[in-house]
């Protein structure tokens, strides 16, 4: 396998269910870097929710944040930064407020995370999981200052999350509306996907998509798994995701990334 670069989703893929990195997963990253094979984390998370992971491992690597909306080199240089337009932001915030009450709206712009109430239990849970820190803000005032979001994240209950994905997806053709879990709905510009973020980084390195390996476990990983040369679904991925992947490895609880890379003699 002529692999130039390896990509990985974070939650449910790179991390265990307890949001930790196993020793084998950590060693896999370091062994790849020793072989001059870049390892890239690709996530819907903001940068400040990714860097604590890389710092804990002790590596500096490129990241693809906001599911492709923000691409940074290992030196944190911005290669790509795509925001939702002010018009679309205003419209969808109004639609959410009018249509649903039991939701928590998160407004991510660059390396800032804004919420209406930092004491919201859902926000506190996300801060505990990601180690990122939310700030209180009036979203309308952010728009007035032209502080536009890379991503709007909705936290809610599973039935509402599924309903919102369908309804908002139909009404907002210029936006990419997709669940990243049963309780999280990610909203970004329509042109943004993990695949487009990967394409930008491949151009930066002058690598070919054919010579890539990537790992994912959920529906927001589908475009990535289809685009790269060897898309690998985790053992814990839904059957629909496994069907589109070229390979399947063990779960995130069973060192799936390490096992696959070792099996293919990449470590």
C-alpha positions in Angstrom: 0.0 0.0 0.0 1.6 3.3 -1.2 0.2 5.6 1.5 1.3 9.2 1.5 -1.0 10.5 4.2 -3.5 9.3 6.8 -6.7 11.0 7.9 -9.0 10.3 10.9 -12.2 11.4 12.3 -12.1 12.1 16.1 -15.2 11.1 18.0 -16.1 7.5 17.7 -13.0 6.9 15.7 -9.7 8.3 17.1 -11.1 8.5 20.6 -12.7 5.8 22.8 -16.2 6.2 24.0 -14.7 7.8 27.1 -13.1 10.4 24.8 -9.6 9.1 25.4 -6.7 8.2 23.1 -5.4 4.6 23.7 -1.7 3.9 23.9 -1.8 2.0 20.6 -3.6 4.8 18.8 -1.1 7.3 20.1 1.9 5.1 19.1 0.4 4.6 15.6 0.4 8.4 15.0 4.0 8.7 16.2 5.2 5.8 14.1 3.6 7.3 11.0 5.3 10.6 11.6 8.6 8.9 12.1 8.1 7.5 8.6 7.3 11.0 7.3 3.7 10.0 6.7 1.5 13.0 7.9 -1.4 12.1 10.1 -4.4 14.5 10.1 -7.4 14.8 12.4 -10.6 15.6 10.5 -13.5 16.7 12.7 -16.6 18.8 13.1 -14.9 20.1 16.3 -13.3 23.6 16.5 -9.5 23.8 16.7 -9.6 24.5 20.4 -11.3 21.1 20.9 -8.7 19.3 18.7 -5.4 20.8 20.0 -5.8 19.4 23.5 -5.8 15.9 22.0 -2.6 16.5 19.9 -0.9 18.2 22.9 -1.6 15.2 25.1 -0.1 12.9 22.5 2.8 15.3 22.1 2.6 15.9 18.3 2.1 18.9 16.0 0.0 17.8 13.0 -2.4 19.5 10.5 -6.0 19.6 11.3 -9.2 19.9 9.4 -11.8 21.6 11.6 -15.5 22.3 11.2 -15.8 19.2 8.9 -13.7 21.0 6.3 -14.6 24.6 7.0 -11.3 25.5 8.5 -8.0 23.8 7.4 -4.8 24.5 9.4 -1.2 23.3 8.8 0.9 21.8 11.6 2.1 25.3 12.3 -1.5 26.5 12.6 -1.3 28.5 9.3 -4.8 28.8 7.8 -5.1 27.2 4.4 -8.9 27.5 4.1 -11.5 29.4 6.1 -15.2 29.1 4.9 -17.9 30.9 6.7 -21.7 30.8 6.4 -23.0 34.0 4.8 -24.6 36.6 7.0 -27.9 36.2 5.1 -28.1 32.5 5.6 -27.0 32.7 9.2 -29.7 35.2 10.0 -32.4 33.1 8.2 -31.5 29.8 9.8 -31.2 31.2 13.3 -34.7 32.7 12.9 -36.0 29.4 11.6 -34.6 27.5 14.5 -36.0 30.0 17.1 -39.5 29.9 15.5 -39.7 26.1 15.0 -38.0 24.5 18.0 -37.7 25.3 21.7 -35.8 22.5 23.3 -32.5 23.2 21.5 -29.2 24.7 22.4 -27.6 26.7 19.6 -23.8 27.0 19.3 -22.1 29.6 17.1 -18.5 28.8 16.1 -16.4 31.4 14.4 -12.7 30.6 13.7 -11.2 29.7 17.1 -14.1 31.1 19.2 -17.2 29.3 20.5 -20.2 31.5 21.3 -23.4 30.4 23.1 -26.4 32.2 24.7 -25.8 30.7 28.1 -22.5 29.1 29.2 -24.4 27.5 32.2 -26.6 25.4 29.8 -26.1 21.8 30.8 -25.5 20.8 27.2 -22.8 23.4 26.8 -21.2 22.3 30.1 -21.2 18.7 28.9 -19.5 19.7 25.6 -16.9 21.8 27.4 -16.1 18.8 29.6 -15.8 16.5 26.6 -13.7 18.8 24.4 -11.7 21.0 26.8 -12.8 24.0 24.8 -14.3 27.0 26.5 -17.6 28.7 25.4 -18.3 32.4 25.7 -21.6 34.2 26.2 -22.7 36.3 23.2 -25.7 37.8 21.4 -25.7 36.2 18.0 -27.4 39.2 16.4 -24.6 41.5 17.7 -22.0 39.1 16.3 -23.7 39.4 12.9 -23.7 43.2 13.1 -19.9 43.0 13.7 -19.6 40.7 10.7 -18.4 37.9 12.9 -19.7 35.0 10.8 -19.9 31.4 11.8 -17.9 28.5 10.3 -20.5 26.3 11.9 -23.7 26.4 13.8 -24.2 23.4 16.1 -27.6 22.3 17.5 -27.7 20.2 20.6 -31.0 18.5 21.3 -32.8 15.2 21.8 -32.5 12.5 19.2 -36.1 12.7 17.7 -35.8 16.5 17.4 -32.3 16.3 16.0 -33.5 13.9 13.2 -36.5 16.1 12.5 -34.4 19.3 12.3 -32.0 17.6 9.9 -34.8 16.8 7.5 -36.7 20.1 7.8 -33.7 22.4 7.7 -32.0 20.4 5.0 -35.1 20.9 2.7 -35.4 24.6 3.4 -31.8 25.7 3.2 -30.3 24.5 0.0 -27.2 26.6 0.4 -26.3 24.9 3.7 -24.9 21.5 4.6 -27.1 20.1 7.4 -26.1 16.8 8.9 -26.2 14.9 12.2 -22.8 14.0 13.6 -24.4 12.0 16.4 -27.9 11.3 17.7 -28.0 14.6 19.6 -25.8 16.9 17.5 -26.7 18.6 14.3 -23.9 20.4 12.3 -24.8 23.3 9.9 -22.1 24.7 7.5 -21.9 26.2 4.1 -23.0 23.8 1.4 -19.6 23.7 -0.2 -18.0 22.4 3.0 -17.4 18.7 3.7 -14.6 16.6 5.1 -13.8 15.6 1.5 -13.3 19.3 0.4 -11.1 19.9 3.4 -9.0 16.9 2.6 -8.7 18.0 -1.1 -7.3 21.4 0.1 -4.7 19.7 2.3 -3.7 17.2 -0.5 -3.1 20.1 -2.8 -0.9 21.7 -0.1 1.2 18.6 0.1 0.9 17.8 -3.7 -0.4 14.4 -2.8 -2.8 12.2 -4.7 -6.2 11.2 -3.2 -5.5 7.7 -4.4 -2.6 7.3 -1.9 -4.6 8.1 1.2 -6.1 6.2 4.1 -8.9 7.6 6.2 -10.9 6.4 9.1 -14.5 7.3 10.1 -17.5 6.0 12.0 -20.5 8.1 11.1 -22.7 9.7 8.4 -20.7 12.9 8.3 -17.7 10.8 7.3 -19.3 9.3 4.2 -18.0 11.9 1.7 -14.5 11.6 3.2 -14.6 7.8 3.0 -15.8 7.9 -0.6 -13.3 10.5 -1.7 -10.0 9.1 -0.4 -8.2 6.1 -1.8 -8.8 3.7 1.1 -11.8 4.7 3.2 -12.0 2.6 6.4 -15.1 2.3 8.5 -14.8 1.6 12.2 -16.4 -1.5 13.6 -18.8 0.7 15.5 -20.0 2.5 12.4 -23.6 2.1 11.2 -24.1 -0.5 8.5 -24.9 2.2 5.9 -21.4 3.7 6.5 -19.7 0.3 6.4 -21.4 -0.4 3.0 -19.7 2.6 1.3 -16.3 2.0 2.9 -13.6 0.1 1.1 -12.4 -1.6 4.3 -13.7 -2.2 7.8 -11.5 -2.4 10.9 -12.3 -3.1 14.6 -14.1 -0.5 16.8 -12.8 2.6 18.4 -12.8 0.6 21.7 -10.6 -2.1 20.1 -7.8 0.0 18.6 -9.3 0.0 15.2 -6.9 2.5 13.7 -3.8 0.8 15.0 -5.0 -2.7 14.0 -5.6 -1.6 10.4 -2.4 0.2 9.9 -0.4 -2.6 11.5 -2.2 -5.2 9.3 -1.2 -3.1 6.2 2.4 -2.8 7.3 2.2 0.9 7.6 3.7 1.1 11.1 
